[in-house]
Amino acid sequence: MRTVALGIVAMACLVAIAHGGNFFQDAEVSWGQGRGKIVDGGRGLDLTLDRSSGSGFQSKSEYLFGKIDMQIKLVPGNSAGTVTTFYLSSQGSTHDEIDFEFLGNVTGEPYTLHTNVFTQGQGQREQQFRLWFDPTQSFHTYSIIWNPQHVIFAVDGTPIRDFKNHEARGVAFPKSQPMRVYASLWNADDWATQGGRVKADWSKAPFVASFRDFNADACVWSNGAQRCPVGTMETVAAPAGGRRGGAGGWWNQELSDMSYRRMRWVQRKFMIYNYCTDARRFPQGTPAECKLR
């Protein structure tokens, strides 16, 4: 398993790298036998699902910390049984992973936004939301801010979840395994919609999910070393109303009081499942991070 000490990371982050933005340069269709296609001169990528197969792509680079943005327009109409994903993952049985998954539904019913964080191969940290807009009508930006202290999930700039580094309290945190960006569209009608009771309607196939404007403001891991944008870890004064440092912002980013209130509003209004409140699933007590503020 590829690991790197955080101290070594800090010394290596000195070289400027280009941000993402073009799928020809930054990603490759990894499966689907032609069902994934780069479009619009490299600005976009469409994934297709039919009865035979889904499709997926991955980033050409691996990253160790960064801010990853993807604009996505989900499968419209009857999307029951389909799952569209956008996530970061390392490899192996003790992998780390940071997930956005979008569970389809019948026409007129809302998507479920499913999030999860894996550390050292262990997940079971699911939080699920409804969205406050129709994600099939236009593109919306889904972001993962991953730094040594936080994993923040955001939708159109609004934070919806903050998984904090509580290693000092015995909670594992993903900070030593480089991860690629992955995205996919696949058939999960055995569980995705109403627990598998609603199946995919193949008369509506092919299903299409569209991605565009992939951007990685991130530290790239290559040949056993890490390259970060110049100034990434320089701490600067926090702006008014915020707690944010660094030239790019994300390395030291945490939620300002205003951002925290926005996140709590989303969670109160739109969260439909939180592993931290599932006593039936954890009869011996919920995971340790659920008890920490």
C-alpha positions in Angstrom: 0.0 0.0 0.0 1.3 3.4 -1.0 1.6 5.7 2.0 3.5 8.9 2.8 4.2 10.6 6.1 2.6 14.0 6.4 5.9 15.6 7.2 7.3 14.4 3.9 4.2 15.7 2.2 4.9 19.2 3.6 8.5 19.3 2.2 7.5 18.0 -1.2 4.7 20.5 -2.0 6.8 23.1 -3.8 6.1 22.6 -7.5 3.4 24.4 -9.4 1.0 22.2 -11.4 -1.8 23.0 -13.8 -5.4 22.8 -12.7 -7.8 20.5 -14.5 -10.5 21.6 -16.9 -10.2 19.4 -20.0 -11.3 15.8 -20.0 -8.9 14.9 -22.9 -6.0 16.0 -20.7 -7.1 15.1 -17.2 -9.3 12.0 -17.5 -9.8 8.7 -19.4 -12.8 6.6 -20.0 -12.0 3.5 -18.0 -14.9 1.1 -18.8 -18.1 0.8 -20.8 -17.0 -0.3 -24.3 -17.6 3.1 -25.9 -20.5 4.2 -23.7 -18.5 7.0 -22.2 -17.7 9.8 -24.6 -15.7 13.1 -24.2 -17.7 15.9 -25.8 -17.6 19.7 -26.4 -13.9 19.8 -27.2 -12.9 18.2 -23.9 -15.1 20.4 -21.7 -17.6 17.6 -21.1 -18.0 13.9 -20.7 -21.2 11.9 -21.1 -21.7 8.5 -19.5 -24.3 6.1 -20.8 -26.1 3.1 -19.3 -28.1 0.5 -21.2 -29.2 -3.0 -20.4 -25.8 -4.4 -21.3 -23.5 -2.1 -19.4 -22.9 1.2 -17.7 -19.7 3.3 -18.1 -17.2 5.2 -16.1 -14.1 7.3 -16.2 -11.1 8.2 -13.9 -8.6 10.9 -13.5 -5.2 10.4 -15.1 -3.6 11.8 -11.9 -3.7 10.7 -8.3 -4.1 13.3 -5.6 -3.1 13.7 -2.0 -5.3 16.6 -0.7 -7.0 19.1 -2.8 -10.3 20.7 -3.9 -12.0 18.7 -6.6 -15.0 20.2 -8.4 -17.3 18.5 -10.9 -20.4 19.8 -12.6 -22.9 17.1 -13.2 -26.4 16.9 -14.8 -28.1 13.7 -13.7 -30.2 11.2 -15.7 -33.6 12.9 -16.3 -37.1 11.4 -16.2 -37.4 7.9 -14.9 -34.0 7.2 -13.4 -35.1 4.4 -11.1 -32.4 1.8 -10.5 -29.6 4.0 -11.8 -26.7 5.2 -9.7 -24.4 8.1 -10.8 -21.2 8.4 -8.8 -18.4 11.0 -8.3 -15.8 10.0 -5.8 -12.2 9.8 -4.7 -10.6 6.4 -4.0 -7.3 4.7 -3.4 -6.7 1.0 -4.1 -6.5 -2.1 -2.1 -8.4 -3.8 0.8 -7.5 -0.9 3.2 -8.4 1.8 0.8 -9.6 5.3 1.6 -12.6 6.7 -0.3 -14.8 9.9 -0.3 -18.1 9.4 -2.0 -20.9 11.3 -3.8 -23.5 8.8 -5.1 -26.8 9.9 -6.7 -29.6 7.3 -6.4 -32.2 7.6 -9.2 -35.9 7.5 -8.8 -39.2 7.3 -10.7 -40.3 10.4 -12.7 -41.3 13.2 -10.3 -39.7 11.7 -7.2 -36.4 13.2 -5.9 -33.0 11.8 -6.2 -31.2 10.7 -3.1 -27.7 12.1 -2.6 -25.6 9.5 -0.7 -22.3 10.4 0.9 -19.8 8.2 2.6 -16.2 8.3 3.9 -14.0 5.2 4.0 -10.7 5.0 6.0 -8.4 2.0 5.9 -11.1 0.0 4.2 -13.8 0.8 6.7 -16.9 2.8 5.7 -20.4 2.7 7.3 -20.4 6.5 7.6 -23.3 7.2 5.3 -25.3 10.5 5.3 -28.1 10.9 2.8 -29.9 14.0 1.5 -32.6 15.2 -0.8 -31.5 18.1 -3.0 -33.2 21.5 -2.9 -33.3 21.7 -6.7 -33.9 19.4 -9.7 -30.4 18.0 -10.5 -31.6 16.8 -13.9 -32.5 20.2 -15.4 -29.1 21.8 -15.4 -25.5 21.4 -14.3 -24.7 21.8 -10.6 -21.2 21.8 -9.0 -20.4 19.1 -6.5 -17.1 19.6 -4.6 -14.8 17.7 -2.3 -12.5 19.8 -0.1 -9.9 17.4 1.3 -7.1 18.7 3.5 -5.2 17.3 6.5 -8.0 18.3 9.0 -11.3 18.1 7.0 -13.2 16.4 4.3 -15.9 18.8 3.3 -18.7 18.0 0.9 -20.3 20.9 -0.9 -23.1 21.5 -3.5 -23.0 24.7 -5.5 -20.6 26.1 -2.8 -22.9 25.2 0.1 -21.3 22.7 2.6 -23.5 19.8 3.4 -21.1 17.6 5.4 -17.8 18.1 7.3 -15.8 14.9 8.3 -13.1 16.2 10.7 -9.8 14.7 11.6 -10.2 13.3 15.1 -7.2 11.0 15.0 -6.1 12.3 18.4 -9.4 10.7 19.7 -8.8 7.4 18.0 -10.8 8.0 14.7 -9.0 7.2 11.5 -8.8 9.9 8.9 -7.9 9.6 5.1 -4.6 11.5 4.9 -1.8 9.1 3.7 -3.1 7.3 0.6 -3.2 9.1 -2.8 -6.6 8.8 -4.5 -7.9 9.2 -8.1 -11.1 10.8 -9.1 -13.7 8.3 -10.4 -17.2 8.7 -11.9 -19.6 6.1 -13.2 -23.2 5.4 -14.2 -24.4 1.9 -13.5 -27.4 -0.3 -12.8 -28.1 -0.9 -9.1 -31.8 -1.7 -9.3 -31.3 -4.5 -6.8 -31.0 -1.8 -4.0 -30.9 1.8 -5.3 -34.5 2.8 -5.5 -36.8 2.1 -2.6 -34.6 -0.7 -1.4 -34.7 -2.4 -4.8 -38.5 -2.5 -5.0 -38.4 -0.3 -8.1 -36.4 -1.6 -11.0 -34.9 0.1 -14.0 -37.3 0.7 -16.9 -35.1 -0.4 -19.8 -37.7 1.0 -22.3 -36.3 4.4 -21.3 -32.7 3.4 -22.0 -30.1 4.5 -22.8 -29.7 6.6 -19.7 -27.2 9.5 -19.8 -25.5 11.5 -17.1 -23.4 14.4 -18.2 -20.2 15.8 -16.6 -18.3 19.0 -17.3 -15.7 21.4 -16.0 -13.7 18.9 -14.0 -11.3 20.9 -11.9 -8.6 19.7 -9.5 -6.9 22.4 -7.5 -4.8 19.7 -5.8 -1.5 18.1 -4.9 -0.6 15.5 -7.5 1.1 12.2 -6.5 3.5 10.9 -9.1 6.6 8.6 -8.9 6.5 8.5 -5.1 6.5 12.2 -4.7 3.9 14.9 -4.3 3.6 18.2 -6.3 1.4 21.0 -5.0 0.6 24.4 -6.4 3.0 27.0 -5.2 1.9 28.6 -2.0 -0.6 25.9 -1.2 0.4 25.6 2.5 1.2 29.2 3.2 -1.1 30.5 5.9 -2.6 33.9 5.4 -5.0 36.0 7.5 -8.5 34.7 7.4 -11.0 36.9 5.4 -13.8 38.6 7.2 -16.4 36.1 8.5 -14.3 33.1 7.5 -11.7 30.7 8.7 -9.6 30.1 5.7 -5.9 30.2 4.9 -3.5 29.4 2.2 -3.0 30.7 -1.3 -5.5 28.4 -2.8 -7.7 28.4 0.3 -8.4 24.7 0.6 -5.3 23.5 2.5 -6.3 25.2 5.7 -10.0 25.5 4.9 -12.5 24.9 7.6 -16.1 26.1 8.0 -16.7 29.7 8.9 -19.5 30.4 11.4 -21.7 31.4 8.4 -20.8 28.2 6.5 -21.4 26.1 9.5 -24.9 27.6 9.9 -25.6 26.9 6.2 -24.5 23.3 6.6 -26.7 22.8 9.6 -29.6 24.3 7.7 -29.1 21.8 4.9 -28.9 19.0 7.4 -32.0 20.0 9.3 -34.1 20.5 6.1 -32.8 17.9 3.7 -30.9 15.1 5.5 -32.9 11.9 5.4 -30.3 9.5 7.0 -27.4 10.0 9.4 -25.4 7.0 10.6 -24.7 8.9 13.8 -28.3 8.6 14.8 -28.9 5.0 13.8 -29.0 3.2 17.1 -30.5 0.1 15.6 -27.5 -0.3 13.3 -25.0 0.3 16.1 -26.6 -1.3 19.2 -23.3 -1.1 21.1 -23.1 2.6 20.4 -22.5 4.8 17.4 -18.9 5.4 16.1 -16.6 7.5 18.2 -16.7 10.6 15.9 -20.5 10.9 16.4 -19.9 11.8 20.0 -17.4 14.6 19.2 -18.1 18.2 18.4 
